[in-house]
Amino acid sequence: MSLSSDISDPAGVARSSHEAAHAAYRARSRFGNLDGLRFICIFMVMWHHFTPFPYLEQWMGFRRGFLGVDFFFVLSGFLITTLLLREAAQTGRVSMRDFYLRRILRIVPVYFFVVTCVSAYFILVKGQTELLQLLPFYYLFLSNFLIDHIPLLTITWSLSVEEQYYVLWPLLIVLLPPRLLVSVAVILIAVNVAISSGIFGPMAHYAGPLKIAIPAATYAPIILGSLAAILLHRRKSFMALNAVAGRPGAAVLGFVLLGALFHLLPGDLRGLPNLAVHTTMTFCLIALVLREESLLSPFLKQALVVRVGAVSYGIYLYHLIALDLVHRLLPTEVMPKWVAFILFAILAYLIAELSFRTLEAYFQRFRPKPKAAPQQNAD
């Protein structure tokens, strides 16, 4: 197509604009809004575990803080899949060794540290030896199937979901023909939603302290994030998504819709309500990665917001410990809850920051560099 014909043809101009946007997207090594999105996710989780304004919980939307974990799943699925697809496109192959080594060194050291310290306290110091039978399942990343939990380790279920995903999904990307990835992702999401809806009846199997079952959300949001990565990686589907989600106000619209769903959907989100929430989260993510300067960027790119997002993995692992310390050391029963929440948030951040600069920084030195973008966001 010549330049003159492209200018005289509005459809051609739009097509050229989308193609340029796709090239810029594929070349981008960092998604600048995503640490800010991590901030939103971790804030939701902390709000869920210690609501600073209890009177707000009369509205359903303020009781959905637990969905911050689901948003983390969408984000994780998107970043990991984008990294794998770009490595395959740029080098002709995916180094499974490097991928798993990066994942292990990023996740395992601090996770094992927290599990070991918390377990030692409750089993050895507090003498709750009955908890010893649960310990191996944390190290094996099977805690999402545990019936009971060691105190302060209940949140590790989400790490188990992610690790199980990291084991299986990269293998599908390597082994399946690229043209089948979208279909497989859609099928997996549909099966997950159907099982969690109870369409197939009870599908739980008990084995000792484990209950092998797919709970309400689990794998669907992380696969939706992966599906978003596949669609944005491909030129035609990118152009279709960019025409809708690439607009300046798309991210704001997505978050407004998400808030409305939080408020209007029933208390039990299993099945289609969960799918609606996760699909909207995926739209929000797509809008944020398509436009580096969205209407939300002034907030998402604030220095403190970015830093909290950057260490949010540590905050997630340590925040229940921080909350326990605040309850033990401060008169939280008489002080305003919002004050206690601020102190809890500061303590969780400080512990995570210390961990990030010491324990995590040590192991980061051994991580092989990704051979393709995005590099800085692939946490």
SEKEZA-367807 format. One record per residue (C-alpha): residue in three letters; chain; x, y, z. Coordinates in Angstrom, 1 decimal. Layout:
N
[site Ala,A,[X,Y,Z]] ...
***
This chain:
379
[site Met,A,[0.0,0.0,0.0]] [site Ser,A,[1.4,3.4,-1.0]] [site Leu,A,[1.6,6.3,1.4]] [site Ser,A,[-0.8,8.4,-0.6]] [site Ser,A,[-3.5,5.6,-0.8]] [site Asp,A,[-3.0,5.0,2.9]] [site Ile,A,[-3.7,8.6,3.8]] [site Ser,A,[-6.7,8.8,1.5]] [site Asp,A,[-8.2,5.6,3.0]] [site Pro,A,[-9.3,6.1,6.7]] [site Ala,A,[-9.4,2.3,7.1]] [site Gly,A,[-5.8,2.1,5.8]] [site Val,A,[-4.7,4.8,8.2]] [site Ala,A,[-6.3,3.0,11.1]] [site Arg,A,[-4.7,-0.3,10.0]] [site Ser,A,[-1.3,1.3,9.8]] [site Ser,A,[-1.7,2.9,13.2]] [site His,A,[-2.6,-0.5,14.8]] [site Glu,A,[0.3,-2.2,13.0]] [site Ala,A,[2.6,0.5,14.4]] [site Ala,A,[1.2,0.0,17.8]] [site His,A,[1.7,-3.7,17.6]] [site Ala,A,[5.3,-3.3,16.6]] [site Ala,A,[5.8,-0.9,19.5]] [site Tyr,A,[4.1,-3.3,21.9]] [site Arg,A,[6.3,-6.2,20.7]] [site Ala,A,[9.4,-4.1,21.1]] [site Arg,A,[8.6,-2.8,24.6]] [site Ser,A,[10.7,-4.3,27.4]] [site Arg,A,[8.7,-2.9,30.3]] [site Phe,A,[5.1,-2.3,30.9]] [site Gly,A,[5.1,0.9,33.0]] [site Asn,A,[1.7,0.5,34.6]] [site Leu,A,[2.0,-3.0,35.9]] [site Asp,A,[3.8,-2.3,39.2]] [site Gly,A,[1.0,0.1,39.9]] [site Leu,A,[-1.4,-2.6,39.2]] [site Arg,A,[0.5,-4.8,41.6]] [site Phe,A,[0.0,-2.1,44.2]] [site Ile,A,[-3.8,-2.3,43.7]] [site Cys,A,[-3.7,-6.1,44.0]] [site Ile,A,[-1.8,-6.2,47.3]] [site Phe,A,[-3.8,-3.3,48.7]] [site Met,A,[-7.0,-5.3,48.0]] [site Val,A,[-5.5,-8.4,49.7]] [site Met,A,[-4.4,-6.5,52.8]] [site Trp,A,[-7.8,-4.7,53.0]] [site His,A,[-9.5,-8.2,52.9]] [site His,A,[-7.4,-9.4,55.9]] [site Phe,A,[-7.8,-6.2,58.0]] [site Thr,A,[-10.5,-3.8,56.8]] [site Pro,A,[-9.7,-0.3,58.1]] [site Phe,A,[-13.3,0.9,57.8]] [site Pro,A,[-15.6,-1.9,58.8]] [site Tyr,A,[-18.8,0.1,58.2]] [site Leu,A,[-18.0,0.0,54.5]] [site Glu,A,[-18.6,-3.7,54.4]] [site Gln,A,[-22.3,-3.1,54.4]] [site Trp,A,[-21.7,-2.7,50.6]] [site Met,A,[-20.8,-5.9,48.9]] [site Gly,A,[-18.1,-4.3,46.8]] [site Phe,A,[-15.9,-3.6,49.8]] [site Arg,A,[-16.0,-7.3,50.8]] [site Arg,A,[-14.3,-8.4,47.6]] [site Gly,A,[-10.7,-7.7,48.6]] [site Phe,A,[-9.8,-11.4,48.2]] [site Leu,A,[-10.1,-10.9,44.5]] [site Gly,A,[-6.8,-9.1,44.5]] [site Val,A,[-5.3,-12.6,44.4]] [site Asp,A,[-7.3,-13.3,41.2]] [site Phe,A,[-5.9,-10.1,39.7]] [site Phe,A,[-2.4,-11.2,40.6]] [site Phe,A,[-3.2,-14.4,38.7]] [site Val,A,[-4.3,-12.6,35.6]] [site Leu,A,[-1.1,-10.5,35.7]] [site Ser,A,[1.1,-13.5,36.3]] [site Gly,A,[-0.4,-15.5,33.4]] [site Phe,A,[0.0,-12.5,31.1]] [site Leu,A,[3.6,-11.8,31.9]] [site Ile,A,[4.9,-15.3,31.9]] [site Thr,A,[3.2,-16.2,28.6]] [site Thr,A,[4.4,-13.0,27.0]] [site Leu,A,[7.9,-13.8,28.0]] [site Leu,A,[7.7,-17.3,26.6]] [site Leu,A,[6.1,-16.2,23.3]] [site Arg,A,[8.6,-13.5,22.7]] [site Glu,A,[11.6,-15.7,23.5]] [site Ala,A,[10.2,-18.3,21.0]] [site Ala,A,[9.7,-15.6,18.4]] [site Gln,A,[13.1,-14.0,18.8]] [site Thr,A,[15.3,-17.0,19.3]] [site Gly,A,[13.3,-19.8,17.7]] [site Arg,A,[13.0,-21.8,20.9]] [site Val,A,[12.2,-21.6,24.6]] [site Ser,A,[14.9,-22.5,27.1]] [site Met,A,[12.9,-24.5,29.6]] [site Arg,A,[16.0,-24.7,31.8]] [site Asp,A,[16.3,-21.0,32.0]] [site Phe,A,[12.6,-20.5,32.5]] [site Tyr,A,[12.4,-22.9,35.5]] [site Leu,A,[15.6,-21.6,37.0]] [site Arg,A,[14.3,-18.0,36.9]] [site Arg,A,[11.0,-19.1,38.5]] [site Ile,A,[12.7,-21.1,41.2]] [site Leu,A,[15.2,-18.4,42.1]] [site Arg,A,[12.4,-15.7,42.1]] [site Ile,A,[9.8,-17.6,44.1]] [site Val,A,[11.3,-20.4,46.2]] [site Pro,A,[13.9,-18.8,48.5]] [site Val,A,[11.7,-16.3,50.2]] [site Tyr,A,[8.7,-18.7,50.1]] [site Phe,A,[10.7,-21.5,51.8]] [site Phe,A,[12.1,-19.0,54.2]] [site Val,A,[8.6,-17.9,55.3]] [site Val,A,[7.3,-21.5,55.5]] [site Thr,A,[10.3,-22.7,57.5]] [site Cys,A,[10.2,-19.8,60.0]] [site Val,A,[6.4,-19.9,60.6]] [site Ser,A,[6.3,-23.7,60.8]] [site Ala,A,[9.3,-23.8,63.2]] [site Tyr,A,[7.5,-21.2,65.5]] [site Phe,A,[4.2,-23.1,65.6]] [site Ile,A,[5.6,-26.7,65.7]] [site Leu,A,[8.8,-26.3,67.8]] [site Val,A,[8.1,-23.2,69.9]] [site Lys,A,[4.3,-23.5,70.4]] [site Gly,A,[4.5,-27.3,70.5]] [site Gln,A,[1.7,-27.8,67.9]] [site Thr,A,[3.3,-31.0,66.6]] [site Glu,A,[0.1,-32.1,64.9]] [site Leu,A,[0.9,-29.5,62.3]] [site Leu,A,[4.0,-31.4,61.2]] [site Gln,A,[2.0,-33.7,58.9]] [site Leu,A,[1.0,-30.6,56.8]] [site Leu,A,[4.5,-29.2,56.4]] [site Pro,A,[5.6,-31.3,53.3]] [site Phe,A,[2.7,-30.1,51.3]] [site Tyr,A,[3.8,-26.5,51.6]] [site Tyr,A,[7.3,-27.4,50.3]] [site Leu,A,[5.7,-29.4,47.5]] [site Phe,A,[3.4,-26.5,46.5]] [site Leu,A,[0.2,-28.4,47.2]] [site Ser,A,[-1.1,-26.2,50.0]] [site Asn,A,[-4.1,-25.2,47.8]] [site Phe,A,[-5.4,-28.7,48.4]] [site Leu,A,[-5.0,-28.7,52.2]] [site Ile,A,[-8.1,-29.0,54.4]] [site Asp,A,[-6.3,-27.4,57.3]] [site His,A,[-3.5,-24.9,57.5]] [site Ile,A,[-0.6,-24.0,59.6]] [site Pro,A,[-1.5,-20.5,61.0]] [site Leu,A,[-0.3,-17.6,58.9]] [site Leu,A,[0.4,-19.8,55.9]] [site Thr,A,[-3.2,-19.9,54.5]] [site Ile,A,[-2.2,-17.5,51.8]] [site Thr,A,[0.3,-19.9,50.3]] [site Trp,A,[-2.5,-21.6,48.4]] [site Ser,A,[-2.1,-19.0,45.7]] [site Leu,A,[1.6,-19.7,45.3]] [site Ser,A,[0.8,-23.4,44.8]] [site Val,A,[-1.7,-22.5,42.1]] [site Glu,A,[1.0,-20.4,40.3]] [site Glu,A,[3.7,-23.1,40.6]] [site Gln,A,[1.4,-25.8,39.2]] [site Tyr,A,[0.6,-23.4,36.3]] [site Tyr,A,[4.4,-22.8,35.8]] [site Val,A,[5.0,-26.5,35.5]] [site Leu,A,[2.3,-27.2,32.9]] [site Trp,A,[1.6,-24.2,30.8]] [site Pro,A,[5.2,-23.6,29.4]] [site Leu,A,[5.2,-27.2,28.3]] [site Leu,A,[2.0,-26.6,26.3]] [site Ile,A,[3.5,-23.6,24.7]] [site Val,A,[6.5,-25.6,23.6]] [site Leu,A,[4.7,-28.8,22.6]] [site Leu,A,[1.5,-27.5,21.0]] [site Pro,A,[1.3,-25.9,17.5]] [site Pro,A,[0.9,-22.2,18.0]] [site Arg,A,[-2.4,-22.2,16.1]] [site Leu,A,[-3.9,-24.4,18.9]] [site Leu,A,[-2.9,-22.3,21.9]] [site Val,A,[-6.0,-20.0,21.9]] [site Ser,A,[-8.4,-23.0,21.5]] [site Val,A,[-6.6,-24.9,24.3]] [site Ala,A,[-6.7,-21.9,26.6]] [site Val,A,[-10.4,-21.4,26.0]] [site Ile,A,[-11.2,-25.0,26.6]] [site Leu,A,[-9.2,-25.0,29.9]] [site Ile,A,[-11.0,-21.9,31.1]] [site Ala,A,[-14.4,-23.4,30.2]] [site Val,A,[-13.6,-26.7,32.0]] [site Asn,A,[-12.4,-24.9,35.1]] [site Val,A,[-15.5,-22.7,35.2]] [site Ala,A,[-17.7,-25.7,34.6]] [site Ile,A,[-16.1,-27.8,37.4]] [site Ser,A,[-16.1,-24.9,39.9]] [site Ser,A,[-19.8,-24.3,39.1]] [site Gly,A,[-20.6,-27.8,40.1]] [site Ile,A,[-22.0,-28.8,36.7]] [site Phe,A,[-20.3,-32.1,36.9]] [site Gly,A,[-21.3,-32.7,40.5]] [site Pro,A,[-18.8,-33.1,43.4]] [site Met,A,[-15.4,-33.9,42.0]] [site Ala,A,[-13.3,-33.9,45.2]] [site His,A,[-10.9,-36.7,46.3]] [site Tyr,A,[-9.7,-36.9,49.9]] [site Ala,A,[-6.2,-38.2,50.6]] [site Gly,A,[-5.1,-37.7,54.2]] [site Pro,A,[-4.9,-33.9,54.9]] [site Leu,A,[-5.5,-33.1,51.2]] [site Lys,A,[-8.8,-32.4,49.4]] [site Ile,A,[-8.0,-32.6,45.6]] [site Ala,A,[-10.6,-30.3,44.0]] [site Ile,A,[-10.8,-27.2,41.9]] [site Pro,A,[-12.1,-24.4,44.1]] [site Ala,A,[-14.2,-21.5,43.0]] [site Ala,A,[-11.6,-19.5,41.0]] [site Thr,A,[-8.2,-21.2,40.9]] [site Tyr,A,[-6.8,-21.6,37.4]] [site Ala,A,[-9.3,-19.7,35.2]] [site Pro,A,[-7.8,-16.2,35.9]] [site Ile,A,[-4.2,-17.2,35.3]] [site Ile,A,[-5.2,-18.9,32.0]] [site Leu,A,[-7.2,-15.8,31.0]] [site Gly,A,[-4.0,-13.7,31.5]] [site Ser,A,[-2.2,-16.2,29.3]] [site Leu,A,[-4.9,-15.9,26.7]] [site Ala,A,[-4.6,-12.1,26.7]] [site Ala,A,[-0.8,-12.5,26.1]] [site Ile,A,[-1.4,-14.8,23.1]] [site Leu,A,[-4.0,-12.5,21.5]] [site Leu,A,[-1.8,-9.4,22.0]] [site His,A,[1.2,-11.3,20.6]] [site Arg,A,[-0.6,-11.9,17.3]] [site Arg,A,[-1.0,-9.0,14.9]] [site Lys,A,[-4.7,-9.5,13.8]] [site Ser,A,[-6.1,-10.1,17.3]] [site Phe,A,[-3.9,-7.3,18.6]] [site Met,A,[-5.4,-4.9,16.1]] [site Ala,A,[-8.9,-5.9,17.2]] [site Leu,A,[-8.2,-5.5,20.9]] [site Asn,A,[-6.3,-2.3,20.4]] [site Ala,A,[-9.3,-0.7,18.6]] [site Val,A,[-11.3,-1.2,21.8]] [site Ala,A,[-8.9,-1.4,24.8]] [site Gly,A,[-6.3,0.9,23.4]] [site Arg,A,[-8.4,4.0,23.8]] [site Pro,A,[-7.4,6.6,26.4]] [site Gly,A,[-10.3,5.9,28.8]] [site Ala,A,[-10.5,2.2,28.4]] [site Ala,A,[-8.6,1.3,31.6]] [site Val,A,[-10.9,3.7,33.6]] [site Leu,A,[-14.0,2.1,32.0]] [site Gly,A,[-12.7,-1.3,32.8]] [site Phe,A,[-12.1,-0.5,36.5]] [site Val,A,[-15.5,1.2,36.8]] [site Leu,A,[-17.1,-2.0,35.4]] [site Leu,A,[-15.1,-4.1,37.7]] [site Gly,A,[-16.2,-2.1,40.7]] [site Ala,A,[-19.8,-2.4,39.5]] [site Leu,A,[-19.4,-6.2,39.3]] [site Phe,A,[-17.9,-6.3,42.8]] [site His,A,[-21.0,-4.6,44.1]] [site Leu,A,[-23.8,-6.1,42.0]] [site Leu,A,[-22.8,-9.8,41.7]] [site Pro,A,[-24.0,-12.3,44.4]] [site Gly,A,[-21.9,-13.3,47.3]] [site Asp,A,[-21.2,-16.7,45.8]] [site Leu,A,[-19.1,-16.0,42.7]] [site Arg,A,[-18.6,-19.5,41.5]] [site Gly,A,[-19.1,-20.2,37.8]] [site Leu,A,[-20.2,-17.4,35.4]] [site Pro,A,[-20.0,-14.5,38.0]] [site Asn,A,[-16.3,-15.4,38.5]] [site Leu,A,[-15.8,-15.6,34.8]] [site Ala,A,[-17.3,-12.1,34.4]] [site Val,A,[-15.0,-10.7,37.1]] [site His,A,[-11.9,-12.3,35.6]] [site Thr,A,[-12.7,-11.3,32.1]] [site Thr,A,[-13.1,-7.7,33.2]] [site Met,A,[-9.8,-7.9,35.1]] [site Thr,A,[-8.2,-9.2,31.9]] [site Phe,A,[-9.7,-6.2,30.0]] [site Cys,A,[-8.2,-3.8,32.5]] [site Leu,A,[-4.8,-5.4,32.2]] [site Ile,A,[-4.9,-5.3,28.4]] [site Ala,A,[-5.9,-1.6,28.5]] [site Leu,A,[-3.0,-0.8,30.8]] [site Val,A,[-0.4,-2.6,28.7]] [site Leu,A,[-1.7,-1.1,25.4]] [site Arg,A,[-1.4,2.5,26.6]] [site Glu,A,[1.6,3.4,28.6]] [site Glu,A,[0.0,6.8,29.4]] [site Ser,A,[-3.5,6.1,30.3]] [site Leu,A,[-5.8,8.2,32.5]] [site Leu,A,[-4.7,6.0,35.4]] [site Ser,A,[-1.0,6.3,34.8]] [site Pro,A,[-0.4,9.4,37.0]] [site Phe,A,[-1.4,7.3,40.0]] [site Leu,A,[0.0,4.0,38.8]] [site Lys,A,[3.4,5.5,38.2]] [site Gln,A,[3.8,7.4,41.5]] [site Ala,A,[7.1,6.5,43.0]] [site Leu,A,[5.7,5.0,46.2]] [site Val,A,[3.0,3.1,44.3]] [site Val,A,[5.6,1.6,42.0]] [site Arg,A,[7.9,0.6,44.8]] [site Val,A,[5.2,-1.1,46.8]] [site Gly,A,[4.2,-2.9,43.6]] [site Ala,A,[7.8,-4.0,43.0]] [site Val,A,[8.0,-5.7,46.4]] [site Ser,A,[4.4,-6.9,46.5]] [site Tyr,A,[5.4,-10.5,46.3]] [site Gly,A,[7.2,-10.1,49.6]] [site Ile,A,[4.4,-8.1,51.1]] [site Tyr,A,[2.0,-10.8,50.2]] [site Leu,A,[4.1,-13.5,51.9]] [site Tyr,A,[4.9,-11.4,55.0]] [site His,A,[1.7,-9.4,55.5]] [site Leu,A,[-0.1,-11.9,57.8]] [site Ile,A,[3.0,-12.1,59.9]] [site Ala,A,[3.0,-8.3,60.1]] [site Leu,A,[-0.7,-8.3,61.0]] [site Asp,A,[-0.1,-10.8,63.8]] [site Leu,A,[2.8,-8.7,65.2]] [site Val,A,[0.6,-5.6,65.1]] [site His,A,[-2.1,-7.4,67.1]] [site Arg,A,[0.4,-8.7,69.6]] [site Leu,A,[2.3,-5.5,70.2]] [site Leu,A,[-0.3,-2.8,69.9]] [site Pro,A,[-3.7,-2.2,71.6]] [site Thr,A,[-5.6,-2.7,68.3]] [site Glu,A,[-8.8,-3.4,70.2]] [site Val,A,[-9.0,0.2,71.4]] [site Met,A,[-7.2,2.2,68.7]] [site Pro,A,[-9.0,3.2,65.4]] [site Lys,A,[-8.8,0.5,62.9]] [site Trp,A,[-7.6,2.8,60.2]] [site Val,A,[-4.6,3.7,62.3]] [site Ala,A,[-3.8,0.0,63.0]] [site Phe,A,[-4.2,-0.7,59.2]] [site Ile,A,[-1.6,2.0,58.4]] [site Leu,A,[0.8,0.6,60.9]] [site Phe,A,[0.2,-2.9,59.6]] [site Ala,A,[0.8,-1.8,56.0]] [site Ile,A,[4.0,0.0,56.9]] [site Leu,A,[5.3,-2.9,58.8]] [site Ala,A,[4.5,-5.4,56.0]] [site Tyr,A,[6.2,-3.1,53.5]] [site Leu,A,[9.3,-2.7,55.7]] [site Ile,A,[9.7,-6.4,56.2]] [site Ala,A,[9.2,-7.0,52.5]] [site Glu,A,[11.7,-4.3,51.6]] [site Leu,A,[14.3,-5.7,53.9]] [site Ser,A,[13.8,-9.2,52.4]] [site Phe,A,[13.9,-7.8,48.9]] [site Arg,A,[17.3,-6.1,49.5]] [site Thr,A,[18.9,-9.1,51.3]] [site Leu,A,[17.5,-12.6,50.8]] [site Glu,A,[15.9,-12.0,47.5]] [site Ala,A,[18.7,-9.8,46.1]] [site Tyr,A,[21.2,-12.5,46.8]] [site Phe,A,[19.4,-15.1,44.8]] [site Gln,A,[18.5,-12.7,42.0]] [site Arg,A,[22.2,-12.6,41.1]] [site Phe,A,[22.0,-16.2,39.9]] [site Arg,A,[18.9,-15.8,37.6]] [site Pro,A,[19.6,-16.2,33.9]] [site Lys,A,[18.4,-13.1,32.0]] [site Pro,A,[15.3,-13.5,29.8]] [site Lys,A,[16.3,-13.6,26.2]] [site Ala,A,[13.2,-11.6,25.2]] [site Ala,A,[11.1,-8.7,26.6]] [site Pro,A,[9.4,-8.1,28.9]] [site Gln,A,[12.2,-8.4,31.3]] [site Gln,A,[11.6,-6.1,34.3]] [site Asn,A,[8.0,-7.1,34.9]] [site Ala,A,[8.3,-10.9,34.6]] [site Asp,A,[7.9,-11.6,38.3]] 
***
